[in-house]
Structures are given as structure tokens and as C-alpha cells.
Amino acid sequence: MTVEQMSFADLPESAEFATAALAQTTFVVVDLETTGGSSETDAITEIGAVKIRGGEVLGEFATLVDPGRAIPPQIVALTGITTAMLYDAPRVEEVLPAFFEFARGSILVAHNARFDMGFLRKGAARMNLPWTFTTSLCTVVMARRILSKQEAPSVKLSALAELFDVSVRPTHRALDDARATVDVFHRLLERIGNQGVSTVGDLTTFLPRATAAMRAKRSLAAALPHRPGVYIFRGPGDEVLYIGTAVDLHRRVTSYFNGSDSRARMAEMVGLAVRIDHIECAHALEAGVAELTLLGVHKPSYNRRSRNPARGWWITLTAERFPRLKVTRTPGIDSLGPVANRGLAADVADVISGAAGLRTCTAELKKASHHFCEGAGAADALPDPLVAALPGVCRAASERPQTLPDYLCRVEAARSLLSGRADTLLTALRDRVDLLAEQHRFESAARARDRLSATIEVLARSQRLAAVAARPEVIAAKPDGAGGWELALVRYGRLAGAACAARGVSPMLIVDRMRAAGTTVLPPAPELGPLSGAPAEEIALIERWLYEPGTRLVDVTDQLSLPVGSAERWRHFAQTARLAREAVMSAGV
């Protein structure tokens, strides 16, 4: 019979530590390095632990452990621990009794506690050692409960260490990671100190709990593989409730039944689920693209993001005799987007119209010989493009009627900005911000800076996605962390094939097979817009994957590059503006 380690999510209110003050409770923060991920077949190679109470470090425990076998190459690459380093290390039979004595009478804390506790409990069972630790606390569970998705999109130890700017950064060595976890643990407790959480019992109540009904459904995940893929929760009528992705299907889906997700709608969804389907994928990119497709088809009621992959707004240059920028749901030949928010799209269209001098009036000029909107005489300056135009004021207002030759040069300037061929208009707008600052009109300069930075970000993203969508074929490879390669075949912005080349297998052989079996994507018509008709969210996933550290281009039609005048050159300006804006907001100014 297997006895599962309890977590704080499962801890009864009457447990030994329930009334103990957090500041007076002894915790031992532990981290293990192992030869792999299974407590059944793999072994411990290093233990690191830090004993703390009341914010003070009481002691440390650190030792290498001889696993009695060679260290796999991928583990050597990850941790730096080699077989030779463990030659004279003590065996686990010597180490575990010493560690248990070090941690006696404390609450164990770990990052992803089920992993560490699984190895420790399994080792104790093999050696017939008593297991005296009734509870463990997981900083992954704490982070998911205490931090928002916006603040902490990832709850990996490295991501939380970066978020909290801790003094010791994780290195995949046991003691360093335990020290980093101590700092993360303390920061998380600080976040909830003003919410009445002062005892272990308070913390137990605050953290999400796994109900008996949830735990009873863990068998639904029993057959899922430890592979990347997409999982699909189905309800009693076989309806799709929720769709998600995972790099490890079994581990991710099992977490839904442990109470680690504090969202009420997720608990409700788990309560309704009667079956879980899955689709294995070659790697996370293929899983992400498959998820987007399934979300668009099923539109599950418990998914909030990406249920409509075609959503978004486009800033499109109209095909009129005197073209203007229009915010629409569908792209055209000269378009920018998609932009999630219509207000932002309208604002960016106004900035570009003002910079280029395009009309913003909506008069139909299909057969007109000229454009003429009054309002900018000799005594009246045209509205500043970095200040929102007043209703009814046309950005192309002039003293005299504008003929087609007068106007088309403005259209060409806007078209060059949209496509990235030239950034002359951005330079002029930046000079305008500088002028306002030189005139000591700092509030006006800040508003103008923010408007310009929003325009740059929209332009840069659209141009990056368009560069991927324009390539007939891109083949890229990314290290899989185990000595092999993740491979992707992209055609006109769509994932046409995905594969993995394991360590020792020729990747080019797999590339040739992937290319031969890849989905055919026909050259798109220009009127489909800059993304060639491909879903923007799919191209965004692909673009991020292509530019992740370590990804290499294997083959590409022409070259994967941005135009010389791309707004990407201005990203530093936009990032600096964002940081300045956030600093002002955090200061409450």
C-alpha cells in the first residue's frame, strides 16, 4: 500500500502545528538533486537543507550522495554533478538518517514538494526509517495562491527568485536552491502577513485545499503519459469543459486534483469532469498551437483566454482615392495588427495619421479630385500628432484643397512606416517629445512619450509577426535539455510539422522526414493581410519560440529578418518609456 505525503492543502485543522505561530515554528527548507524524475527508479545525488525559525537561519545541511550508478548526461548538463564527483560520497543509507535527525521536529518546505517528499519518503520506506514529518509546505502552491498570473506568469524557482530579487539565485545545486527557496518562502509570507495569517493554522486555511471529491478523481490522470501535449477535460455530457497544455501531461493534470489551483471556477470544473482526453505532442510549441486550434473549435466555457483566436483589431489603410487609416476587424493589403484593444488601435491610428498628415475625416471621396478640410489656416497649427485629436478635427486639414499628387506622398510615408521600410515618421515624433522636454513641459512630454511608445510596440509586434508569416519555409531546432533537439517546420506563419531528435540520432534525418511529411501551405493572396491569413496567436507562439535562446535556424527561404526601418529598432525607447511609466505608477504620483 502506498501512503501519500500530506501537504498543507490536505492538513487537518487539528494537526500538531495548527496553533503554532509562524514566527516560532521551525521550518527545514530542503532541495534534492537526483538522477531523474521518478522516485521509483531514480536516486538522490545531493541533499541541501536550511533550518530556519523567525526569519533566522539556525543551521544548514549539505552533502553529495552516491546513487550507485552513472549520472545521465542530461543531468550532468543540468546540475554539473558528474559520476566522478560522487565517487567518494556517502551512500543514501548514511545520509538519510543524518538528514532526518537534522530536520526532526520541523515542518519541511520545498519548491515542488511532492517531488522532494516522494524521494525522501521512498528512501525512508526502503530503509525502514520512521517517517515523522506529518506535513510539508510547497512554495509552488503558495506562489500560485498568493501571486497573480500577471505578476508571476511562471512559478519556477528561477522566475520567483528573479521576481523577488533574492540574494542567492538557484543553480540546480541542492544547497543554493534551498537557500533561494528560503528567501522566496519569506517573501511569500511577507505578502500575506497583513491578511491575518500569523499561525500555521491560518496558513492552512489560506492555502487552497484539496477536497475529498477532488482527491477521488486523481485516477482520471493515472493513464496520462509524462510527455508534452494537450489535455481536455470533459463533462458528463461529453462536452469540453477546459483545454490546456503541459510539458508533462501526467504531472500537470494531477495538480488539478491536489487543490493547488485557488481559482473557484477551476474547482467547479474539476467537480464536473468525468473524463480527460489528451493529445501527445513532440514539444511545447506543437502543444501550444494544437491548444489554440482546439480552443477555436470547442470554445470551452472554463477557458478565458484564446477562445476566439481570430479576435483583435486591425489598423488598415483604405483603398479609397484619398486613403485613410481605419480600425476594422479584418486586415487588408496595408494593415497593422492585430491589436487586442479597439481604443489602443484607434489611438495608434490617430498618431500615425497625425505624423503622416493623413485625413481622419470619414467623407467619401471615391471620385473626388481633391481633399479639403478647413481648420488649419495661417494662424492655426495642425494638431500635435502626439495629442489626441479633437472630435471633428481632420489630421489633413489645410489652407487650400489638396490634389491627389499632394496627398499621395503622405500615403506613401504611412505605408513605409507600416511595412517597416522607413522610420522617418518615428524620428519626427521622437523629436517632438524631446522638444517638449526641452521646453520644460514635462507632463506633456510624458503623455507624448507614452503615446509614441504604444505606437512603437504595436508597430514592432506586427512587423515581427509579418516577417515570420512572409517566409515560405522556416526550419528551426532548439535544444531539448537532454542532448537532443526539438524541431519545427513553419510555412507562411503556420506550424506545418514538429518532431524531436533524441540524443545520438541524426537531426538532419528527422528534418528531412519532417519536411516530407509536413502540411502543404499554399502561397497566400496579398489581400489576406500581413499575416498571410494565419492566426495571429499561432504566429506569436512560433515567433517567441524562434527567438528563444538556443534556437537555431536549420534552413529558411530567403532570410528571416526585419526591414531596415522596422520599429524594432525603437524598442529600447518603448521599454524605457514603460519603465518610467511604471515607476511613476508605483510611486503613486
C-alpha positions in Angstrom: 0.0 0.0 0.0 1.3 3.5 -0.9 0.9 6.2 1.7 1.0 9.6 0.1 2.8 12.6 1.8 0.3 15.1 3.0 0.7 18.7 2.0 -0.8 21.8 3.8 -3.6 21.6 1.3 -4.6 18.2 2.9 -3.7 19.1 6.6 -6.5 18.8 9.1 -7.2 21.7 11.4 -6.3 19.7 14.5 -2.8 18.8 13.3 0.1 19.3 15.7 1.3 22.6 14.3 -2.1 24.2 13.7 -2.0 26.7 16.5 1.8 27.4 16.4 2.8 30.9 15.4 4.7 31.0 12.1 7.4 33.2 13.7 8.0 30.5 16.3 7.8 27.4 14.1 10.9 25.7 12.9 11.0 25.0 9.1 13.5 23.0 7.2 13.7 24.1 3.6 15.1 21.2 1.5 16.1 20.6 -2.1 17.2 17.4 -3.8 19.2 16.7 -6.9 18.5 13.3 -8.4 19.4 11.1 -11.4 15.9 11.6 -12.8 12.2 12.4 -12.1 10.9 9.1 -10.7 11.3 8.2 -7.1 10.7 4.5 -8.1 13.6 4.2 -10.5 15.9 7.1 -9.9 18.2 8.0 -6.9 19.2 11.1 -4.9 22.6 12.6 -5.8 22.6 15.6 -3.5 20.7 17.0 -0.5 20.8 20.6 0.6 18.7 22.0 3.5 18.4 25.2 5.6 16.8 25.2 9.0 15.0 28.5 9.8 12.8 30.0 12.6 11.5 33.5 12.9 13.5 34.6 9.8 16.8 33.4 11.2 19.0 30.7 9.8 19.6 28.1 12.5 21.7 25.7 10.5 22.5 24.1 7.1 22.8 20.6 5.9 24.6 19.7 2.6 26.1 16.6 1.1 26.6 14.8 -2.1 25.1 11.3 -2.3 26.5 8.3 -4.2 23.5 6.9 -6.2 25.3 3.7 -7.0 25.0 4.3 -10.7 26.3 6.6 -13.5 24.8 10.1 -13.8 22.9 10.5 -17.1 24.4 13.1 -19.5 21.4 15.4 -19.4 21.6 15.5 -15.6 25.3 16.3 -15.8 24.4 19.2 -18.2 21.7 20.5 -15.9 23.4 20.2 -12.5 27.1 19.9 -13.2 27.2 16.9 -10.9 29.3 14.2 -12.5 29.8 10.5 -11.7 33.4 11.2 -10.7 32.3 13.8 -8.1 30.2 11.2 -6.3 32.9 8.5 -6.2 33.8 9.1 -2.5 30.4 10.5 -1.5 28.4 8.7 1.2 25.5 6.4 0.2 21.9 7.3 0.9 21.8 4.8 3.8 24.3 7.0 5.6 22.8 10.4 4.6 19.1 10.0 5.2 19.3 9.2 9.0 21.5 12.2 9.4 19.1 14.4 7.5 16.1 13.2 9.4 17.8 13.9 12.7 18.7 17.5 11.4 15.1 18.1 10.4 13.4 16.4 13.4 10.5 18.3 14.9 10.2 20.7 12.0 7.9 21.4 9.0 9.5 20.5 5.7 9.4 23.1 2.9 10.3 22.6 -0.7 9.8 24.0 -4.1 7.5 21.4 -5.8 7.3 19.5 -2.5 5.7 16.4 -4.0 8.9 15.7 -5.9 11.3 16.1 -3.0 9.0 14.4 -0.5 8.5 11.5 -2.9 12.2 10.7 -2.9 12.6 11.2 0.8 9.6 9.0 1.7 10.6 6.3 -0.7 14.1 6.3 0.7 12.7 6.0 4.3 10.5 3.1 3.3 13.3 1.2 1.7 15.5 1.6 4.8 12.6 1.0 7.3 13.1 4.5 8.8 10.2 6.1 10.6 8.6 9.0 8.8 7.9 11.6 11.4 7.0 14.6 9.2 3.3 14.8 9.1 3.2 17.8 6.7 5.2 19.6 4.0 4.8 23.0 2.6 5.2 23.7 -1.1 6.3 27.1 -2.3 4.8 26.4 -5.7 1.4 26.0 -4.2 2.0 29.2 -2.1 3.1 31.2 -5.1 0.0 30.2 -7.1 -2.2 31.2 -4.3 -0.5 34.4 -3.3 0.7 35.9 -6.6 -1.4 36.8 -9.6 -0.8 35.4 -13.0 0.2 38.9 -14.2 2.8 39.2 -11.5 4.1 35.7 -11.8 3.3 34.0 -15.1 5.7 31.3 -14.1 6.2 29.8 -10.6 9.5 28.2 -11.4 12.1 28.8 -8.7 14.3 30.8 -11.0 11.4 33.0 -12.0 10.3 33.7 -8.4 14.0 34.3 -7.4 14.1 36.9 -10.2 10.8 38.4 -9.2 11.8 38.9 -5.6 15.4 39.7 -6.4 16.7 37.2 -3.8 20.3 37.2 -2.6 21.0 33.6 -3.7 20.0 32.5 -7.2 19.1 28.9 -7.9 21.8 26.9 -9.8 20.4 23.4 -9.8 22.6 22.6 -6.9 20.9 21.5 -3.7 22.1 24.0 -1.1 22.0 27.0 -3.5 18.4 26.1 -4.4 17.4 25.5 -0.8 18.8 29.0 0.1 17.0 30.6 -2.8 13.8 28.8 -1.6 14.2 30.2 1.9 14.2 33.8 0.5 11.2 33.0 -1.7 9.4 31.5 1.2 10.0 34.5 3.4 8.8 36.9 0.7 5.6 34.9 0.1 4.9 35.0 3.9 5.5 38.8 3.9 2.8 39.2 1.2 0.1 37.7 3.4 1.3 38.9 6.8 -1.3 41.8 6.7 -4.1 39.4 5.8 -4.4 37.8 9.3 -2.1 34.9 8.5 0.1 34.5 11.7 -0.2 30.9 12.6 0.3 27.6 10.8 -3.5 27.1 11.1 -4.1 30.4 9.4 -1.8 29.5 6.6 -3.5 26.1 6.3 -6.9 27.9 5.9 -5.5 30.5 3.5 -3.9 28.0 1.1 -6.1 26.1 -1.3 -7.4 22.8 -0.1 -8.0 19.5 -1.9 -11.4 18.2 -1.1 -12.1 14.5 -0.8 -14.1 14.7 -4.0 -11.1 16.2 -5.8 -8.7 13.6 -4.5 -11.1 10.9 -5.5 -10.7 11.9 -9.1 -7.0 11.6 -9.3 -7.5 8.3 -11.1 -8.6 10.3 -14.1 -5.0 11.3 -14.7 -3.4 7.9 -13.9 -3.0 6.8 -17.6 -1.6 10.1 -18.8 2.0 10.0 -20.1 4.9 12.1 -18.8 5.1 13.8 -22.2 4.3 17.2 -23.7 0.8 17.7 -25.1 -2.8 19.0 -24.7 -5.3 17.8 -22.2 -9.0 18.1 -22.5 -11.4 17.9 -19.5 -14.8 16.6 -20.5 -18.1 16.8 -18.6 -20.9 14.3 -18.0 -22.4 15.0 -21.5 -19.0 14.6 -23.1 -18.9 18.4 -23.5 -15.5 20.0 -23.4 -15.0 21.9 -20.2 -11.4 23.1 -20.3 -8.4 22.7 -22.6 -4.7 23.3 -21.5 -1.2 22.4 -22.4 1.6 20.8 -20.4 5.3 19.8 -20.8 4.4 16.8 -18.6 0.7 15.8 -19.1 0.6 13.5 -16.1 2.1 15.9 -13.6 0.1 19.0 -14.8 -3.3 17.2 -14.8 -2.6 15.6 -11.4 -2.1 19.0 -9.9 -5.8 19.9 -10.6 -6.8 17.3 -8.0 -4.4 18.5 -5.3 -6.2 21.8 -4.6 -3.1 23.8 -5.8 -5.2 26.0 -8.1 -7.1 28.5 -6.0 -9.5 29.6 -8.7 -13.1 28.8 -7.8 -14.0 28.1 -11.4 -11.3 25.5 -11.7 -12.6 23.7 -8.6 -16.0 23.8 -10.2 -14.7 22.5 -13.4 -12.9 19.6 -11.7 -16.1 18.7 -9.9 -17.9 18.4 -13.2 -15.2 16.4 -15.1 -15.7 12.8 -15.8 -13.0 12.1 -18.4 -9.7 13.6 -19.5 -8.6 13.2 -23.1 -5.1 14.0 -24.3 -3.0 14.6 -27.4 0.7 13.9 -27.2 2.9 16.4 -29.0 6.5 16.5 -30.0 7.2 19.5 -27.8 5.6 22.6 -26.1 5.3 24.6 -29.3 3.3 22.0 -31.1 1.1 21.6 -28.0 0.5 25.4 -27.8 -0.6 25.5 -31.5 -2.8 22.5 -31.0 -4.4 24.1 -28.0 -5.2 27.3 -30.0 -6.9 25.2 -32.7 -9.0 23.2 -30.2 -10.0 26.4 -28.3 -11.2 27.9 -31.5 -13.3 24.8 -32.3 -14.7 24.0 -28.9 -14.7 27.4 -27.1 -14.8 25.7 -23.6 -16.8 27.6 -21.0 -14.0 27.4 -18.4 -11.3 28.8 -20.6 -11.0 32.6 -20.5 -8.1 33.1 -23.0 -7.8 32.4 -26.7 -11.4 31.1 -27.1 -11.5 33.3 -30.3 -8.1 33.2 -31.9 -9.4 35.5 -34.7 -10.2 38.3 -32.4 -8.4 41.6 -32.5 -8.5 44.9 -34.3 -6.6 45.9 -37.4 -5.4 49.4 -38.5 -5.9 49.3 -42.2 -5.1 51.8 -45.0 -8.2 52.1 -47.0 -8.3 51.6 -50.8 -10.1 55.0 -51.4 -8.9 57.6 -53.8 -7.7 59.6 -50.8 -6.8 56.8 -48.4 -7.1 57.0 -44.6 -6.4 54.7 -41.7 -9.4 52.8 -40.4 -9.9 50.4 -37.5 -11.5 47.2 -38.6 -11.9 43.5 -37.7 -10.3 42.2 -40.9 -6.9 43.1 -42.4 -6.2 44.4 -45.8 -3.1 44.7 -48.0 -1.7 47.6 -45.9 -2.6 46.7 -42.3 -1.1 46.8 -38.8 -2.1 44.5 -36.1 -3.9 42.7 -34.6 -4.4 44.9 -31.6 -6.3 43.5 -28.7 -8.0 46.7 -27.6 -10.0 48.8 -30.0 -9.2 52.0 -28.1 -5.5 51.4 -28.4 -5.9 50.6 -32.1 -7.8 53.9 -32.7 -5.1 55.8 -30.7 -2.2 54.3 -32.7 -4.1 55.1 -36.0 -4.5 58.7 -34.8 -0.8 59.0 -34.0 0.3 57.7 -37.4 -2.4 59.7 -39.2 -1.2 62.9 -37.5 2.5 62.1 -38.2 1.9 61.4 -41.9 -0.8 64.0 -42.4 -3.5 61.5 -43.5 -7.1 62.6 -43.3 -9.2 61.4 -40.4 -12.5 62.7 -41.8 -14.9 60.0 -43.0 -16.2 61.8 -46.1 -16.5 59.5 -49.1 -14.0 60.7 -51.8 -14.3 57.9 -54.3 -14.3 60.2 -57.4 -13.1 63.4 -55.8 -10.3 65.4 -57.4 -9.2 66.9 -54.2 -9.4 66.7 -50.4 -10.2 69.8 -48.4 -11.0 70.1 -44.7 -10.8 73.6 -43.3 -9.4 74.4 -39.9 -5.6 74.9 -40.3 -5.1 78.4 -41.6 -2.0 80.5 -41.4 -2.7 81.3 -37.8 -3.7 77.8 -36.9 -1.1 75.0 -36.4 -2.1 71.4 -37.3 -2.9 69.3 -34.1 0.1 67.7 -32.5 0.1 64.0 -33.6 1.1 63.0 -30.1 -2.0 64.7 -28.6 -5.4 63.1 -29.3 -7.3 64.9 -32.0 -10.5 66.7 -31.0 -13.7 65.3 -32.4 -14.4 66.6 -35.9 -10.8 67.9 -36.5 -9.2 66.3 -39.5 -5.5 65.5 -39.4 -5.1 66.6 -43.0 -6.8 70.0 -42.6 -5.2 72.6 -44.8 -5.5 76.2 -46.1 -6.2 75.1 -49.6 -7.6 72.0 -51.3 -5.1 69.1 -51.6 -4.8 67.4 -55.0 -4.0 63.7 -55.4 -0.2 64.3 -56.0 -0.2 66.5 -52.9 -1.8 63.7 -50.8 -0.2 60.5 -52.1 3.3 61.3 -50.8 1.7 61.3 -47.3 0.1 57.9 -48.0 3.5 56.5 -49.1 5.1 57.8 -45.9 2.4 56.0 -43.8 2.7 52.8 -45.9 6.5 52.8 -45.4 6.0 53.1 -41.7 3.5 50.3 -41.6 5.7 47.9 -43.6 9.0 48.9 -41.8 10.7 50.2 -44.9 11.3 53.6 -43.3 11.0 55.0 -39.7 11.3 58.7 -40.7 7.9 59.4 -39.0 9.0 57.9 -35.7 12.1 60.1 -35.7 9.9 63.2 -36.2 7.7 62.1 -33.3 10.6 61.4 -31.0 12.0 64.9 -31.8 8.6 66.3 -30.8 8.9 64.5 -27.4 12.4 65.9 -27.0 11.2 69.4 -27.8 8.5 69.3 -25.2 11.1 68.2 -22.6 13.5 71.0 -23.6 10.6 73.4 -23.1 10.2 72.0 -19.5 6.7 70.9 -20.4 7.3 67.6 -18.6 3.8 66.4 -18.2 3.0 67.0 -21.8 6.3 65.3 -22.8 5.4 62.2 -20.6 2.0 61.9 -22.2 3.5 62.2 -25.7 6.2 59.7 -24.8 3.6 57.1 -23.7 1.6 57.6 -26.8 4.7 57.2 -29.0 5.8 54.1 -27.1 2.4 52.5 -27.5 2.6 53.1 -31.3 6.2 51.7 -31.4 5.1 48.5 -29.6 2.2 47.9 -31.9 4.3 48.5 -35.0 7.2 46.3 -33.8 5.0 43.3 -32.9 3.1 43.5 -36.2 6.3 43.7 -38.2 7.9 40.8 -36.3 4.9 38.6 -36.9 4.7 39.6 -40.5 8.4 38.7 -41.1 7.6 35.1 -40.0 4.4 34.9 -42.0 6.1 36.1 -45.2 8.6 33.2 -45.3 7.6 30.2 -47.4 9.5 27.9 -45.2 11.5 28.1 -41.9 13.0 25.1 -40.2 14.4 25.6 -36.7 15.9 23.5 -33.9 16.0 24.1 -30.2 17.9 22.0 -27.6 15.6 19.8 -25.6 17.7 19.8 -22.4 18.6 16.1 -22.7 21.1 16.3 -25.5 18.5 16.1 -28.3 16.7 18.7 -30.4 13.1 20.0 -30.7 12.4 20.6 -34.4 9.7 22.8 -36.0 8.7 23.4 -39.7 6.9 26.7 -40.3 5.3 27.6 -43.7 3.8 31.1 -44.2 3.4 31.5 -40.4 1.8 28.2 -39.7 3.3 25.2 -37.9 3.5 22.6 -40.7 5.4 20.0 -38.8 7.0 19.2 -35.5 9.4 16.5 -34.4 12.1 15.6 -31.9 15.6 14.2 -32.5 16.8 12.3 -29.4 20.4 12.4 -28.3 22.5 10.3 -30.7 20.0 10.5 -33.6 21.0 12.5 -36.6 18.7 15.6 -36.5 19.0 16.2 -40.3 17.5 12.7 -40.9 14.5 13.7 -38.8 14.4 17.2 -40.5 14.1 15.5 -43.9 11.3 13.3 -42.8 9.5 16.2 -41.1 9.8 18.3 -44.3 8.5 15.5 -46.5 5.5 14.8 -44.2 4.8 18.5 -43.4 1.5 20.2 -44.2 1.4 22.0 -47.5 0.6 25.7 -47.2 -0.2 27.5 -50.4 1.2 31.0 -51.1 -1.4 33.4 -49.6 -3.2 36.2 -51.5 -2.0 39.7 -50.7 -5.5 40.8 -49.6 -5.2 38.4 -46.6 -3.0 40.9 -44.9 0.5 40.9 -43.5 0.0 37.7 -41.6 -0.9 35.8 -44.8 -4.2 34.6 -43.2 -2.5 32.7 -40.4 -3.9 33.2 -36.8 -2.0 35.9 -35.0 -1.8 33.9 -31.8 -0.2 30.9 -33.6 2.4 33.2 -35.3 3.1 34.8 -31.9 3.8 31.4 -30.3 6.1 30.5 -33.2 7.9 33.8 -33.2 8.6 33.6 -29.5 9.9 30.0 -29.9 12.1 31.0 -32.8 13.8 33.8 -30.8 14.3 31.9 -27.6 17.9 31.5 -26.5 19.5 28.4 -28.1 17.1 28.1 -31.0 19.0 27.7 -34.3 17.8 28.2 -37.9 18.3 25.0 -39.9 17.0 26.2 -43.2 15.0 29.2 -44.3 13.6 30.5 -47.6 15.4 33.8 -48.3 16.2 35.1 -44.8 14.3 35.6 -41.6 14.9 39.3 -41.0 13.1 42.6 -40.4 13.1 45.6 -42.8 15.8 48.2 -42.2 13.3 50.7 -40.9 11.4 48.4 -38.6 10.1 49.7 -35.4 12.0 47.0 -33.6 14.9 49.5 -33.7 12.9 51.7 -31.4 12.1 49.0 -28.8 14.6 50.4 -26.3 12.7 53.7 -26.4 9.4 51.9 -25.8 10.9 49.8 -22.9 12.4 52.9 -21.3 9.1 54.7 -21.5 7.3 51.7 -20.0 9.7 51.5 -17.1 9.3 55.3 -16.4 5.5 54.9 -16.5 5.6 52.0 -14.1 7.9 53.9 -11.7 5.5 56.8 -11.6 2.5 54.5 -11.0 4.3 52.6 -8.2 5.3 55.9 -6.6 1.6 56.9 -6.6 2.4 60.2 -8.4 
